[in-house]
Amino acid sequence: MKNMVKLGFIMAIYATVACVSLAFVYAGTQKVIAERQKADLEAALKDLFPQGEAFEEVTGTLQNSDSSISFKNEYVIKQGGAPIGMAVRAVGASYGGPVTVLVGVGTDGKIAGVKVLENKDTPGLGANAANPSYFVDRASGITFYGQFKGKSLSDPFEVKGDVIAITASTITSKAVTRVVKTAGQAAGTWLAAQTGGSK
């Protein structure tokens, strides 16, 4: 019985040391991960707005019309001190879990570009929403997310209508499209109010 108690005590010490070690590793890597995510986001913003000179975070300024979509970050993109667009990092539910999309909108009321930042949907199917080598229009070299660029915010954004669906992935197609439409229209409304333009 003494040996059992001693063994249990030793195991408890090992478990405690292991937990403390893991906590230190997590704390150390969390900062690295956060810095990497920030760098990736800045690269994505620059990709959507290559002419942008400054990216000013204004999170909390947009009105959201869809409670199933959440806006995580909002950025005003400026050139020469004047706004030329807005980017919204938005999250909505999809087939395999949350899908995170960065939606860029220009002051002209059109989608400047879309980046699917996180997608847990099925590889080879829904995951193609973020795949740069999956084309919904192979002849024109248009990817699923690429087809949104240049769309007017007044377009219907209907999958199998003005939006080409990913083959065998209607749920993912609709999820991403809903996020793009909701974030895009919110950004367009805010930009129009700031610049005196129309959506």
C-alpha positions in Angstrom: 0.0 0.0 0.0 2.9 2.4 0.8 4.4 1.7 -2.6 1.1 2.6 -4.3 0.8 5.9 -2.4 4.5 6.7 -3.2 3.9 5.8 -6.9 0.8 8.0 -7.0 2.7 10.9 -5.4 5.5 10.6 -8.0 3.0 10.4 -10.9 1.2 13.5 -9.5 4.6 15.4 -9.5 5.4 14.4 -13.1 1.9 15.4 -14.2 2.3 18.8 -12.5 5.7 19.4 -14.0 4.3 18.4 -17.5 1.3 20.8 -17.1 3.6 23.7 -16.0 6.0 23.0 -18.9 3.1 22.9 -21.4 1.8 26.2 -20.1 5.2 27.9 -20.6 5.4 26.4 -24.2 1.9 27.7 -24.9 2.7 31.1 -23.6 5.8 31.3 -25.7 4.3 30.1 -28.9 1.1 32.2 -28.5 3.0 35.4 -29.1 4.7 33.9 -32.2 1.4 32.7 -33.6 -0.2 36.1 -33.0 2.7 37.9 -34.8 2.4 35.4 -37.7 -1.4 36.0 -38.0 -0.8 39.7 -37.9 1.8 39.5 -40.7 -0.5 37.2 -42.8 -3.4 39.7 -42.3 -1.3 42.6 -43.4 -0.2 40.7 -46.5 -3.8 39.9 -47.3 -4.8 43.5 -46.9 -2.0 44.6 -49.2 -3.0 41.9 -51.7 -6.6 43.3 -51.8 -5.5 46.9 -51.9 -2.0 47.0 -53.5 -2.3 50.8 -53.9 -3.1 51.2 -50.1 -0.6 53.3 -48.2 -2.1 53.0 -44.8 -4.4 50.4 -43.1 -6.2 52.0 -40.1 -8.2 49.6 -37.8 -11.7 50.9 -37.1 -13.2 47.8 -35.6 -16.7 48.3 -34.1 -17.8 50.9 -36.7 -20.0 48.8 -38.9 -23.7 47.9 -38.6 -24.2 44.1 -39.1 -27.5 43.0 -40.7 -27.0 39.3 -40.2 -26.6 37.9 -36.6 -25.1 34.7 -38.0 -22.1 36.6 -39.2 -19.6 38.3 -36.9 -17.2 41.1 -37.8 -13.8 40.5 -36.1 -11.8 43.4 -37.6 -12.5 46.4 -39.8 -9.9 48.4 -41.6 -10.0 51.6 -43.6 -7.5 51.6 -46.5 -6.1 55.0 -47.3 -4.1 56.5 -50.1 -2.8 60.0 -49.8 -4.7 60.3 -46.5 -8.1 59.7 -48.1 -10.1 56.4 -47.9 -10.1 54.3 -51.0 -11.8 51.3 -49.4 -12.5 49.1 -46.4 -11.6 45.5 -45.5 -13.6 43.4 -43.1 -12.5 40.2 -41.5 -15.7 38.3 -41.0 -16.7 34.9 -39.7 -19.7 32.7 -40.5 -20.8 29.1 -40.1 -20.0 26.6 -42.8 -20.1 22.9 -43.3 -17.0 22.0 -41.3 -17.1 24.8 -38.8 -16.4 28.6 -38.9 -15.2 30.1 -42.2 -13.1 33.3 -41.9 -13.1 35.7 -44.9 -11.4 39.0 -45.6 -13.7 41.1 -47.8 -12.4 44.3 -49.5 -14.7 47.0 -50.7 -13.8 50.0 -52.7 -15.3 53.5 -52.5 -16.9 52.7 -55.9 -19.3 50.3 -54.3 -17.7 47.2 -55.7 -15.9 44.2 -54.1 -12.1 44.9 -54.4 -11.3 41.3 -53.5 -11.9 38.4 -51.2 -9.5 36.2 -49.2 -10.6 33.0 -47.4 -8.4 33.1 -44.4 -9.7 30.0 -42.6 -11.8 27.1 -43.8 -12.3 23.8 -42.1 -14.5 22.3 -44.8 -13.8 19.0 -46.5 -10.5 18.8 -48.4 -11.1 18.5 -52.1 -14.6 19.8 -51.8 -15.5 22.8 -49.6 -11.9 23.5 -48.9 -11.6 24.6 -52.6 -13.2 27.9 -51.5 -9.6 29.0 -50.6 -7.7 27.0 -53.2 -5.9 29.2 -55.7 -5.7 26.3 -58.2 -9.4 25.4 -58.1 -11.2 27.3 -60.9 -14.9 27.9 -61.3 -14.1 29.2 -64.8 -11.0 27.4 -65.9 -11.0 29.2 -69.3 -10.8 32.6 -67.7 -8.7 31.4 -64.7 -11.2 32.5 -62.1 -11.1 30.9 -58.7 -14.2 30.6 -56.4 -13.1 33.6 -54.3 -11.8 35.5 -57.3 -15.2 35.7 -58.9 -16.3 38.2 -56.3 -13.8 40.8 -57.4 -15.5 43.6 -59.2 -19.0 42.6 -58.2 -21.3 45.5 -57.3 -22.8 45.5 -53.8 -26.2 45.8 -55.4 -25.8 42.4 -57.1 -28.0 39.5 -55.7 -25.0 37.3 -54.5 -27.0 34.1 -55.2 -25.2 30.8 -55.5 -26.1 29.1 -58.8 -27.3 32.5 -59.9 -24.7 35.3 -60.2 -22.2 33.2 -58.1 -20.7 30.0 -59.5 -20.8 27.2 -56.8 -17.9 24.9 -55.9 -18.7 21.5 -57.4 -20.5 19.3 -54.8 -20.1 22.0 -52.1 -23.2 24.1 -52.1 -23.2 24.6 -48.4 -19.6 26.1 -48.4 -20.4 28.2 -51.5 -23.5 29.7 -49.8 -21.6 30.2 -46.5 -18.8 32.1 -48.1 -21.1 34.1 -50.3 -23.3 35.1 -47.4 -20.2 36.3 -45.5 -19.0 38.3 -48.5 -22.4 39.9 -49.1 -23.0 40.8 -45.5 -19.5 42.2 -44.8 -19.4 43.9 -48.2 -22.7 45.7 -47.8 -21.9 46.8 -44.3 -18.5 48.2 -45.5 -20.1 49.8 -48.5 -22.8 51.6 -46.4 -20.1 52.9 -44.0 -17.8 54.1 -46.9 -20.7 55.8 -48.6 -21.5 57.7 -45.4 -17.9 58.7 -45.0 -17.2 59.8 -48.6 -20.6 61.1 -49.5 -20.9 58.5 -52.3 -23.5 55.9 -53.0 -23.4 52.3 -52.3 
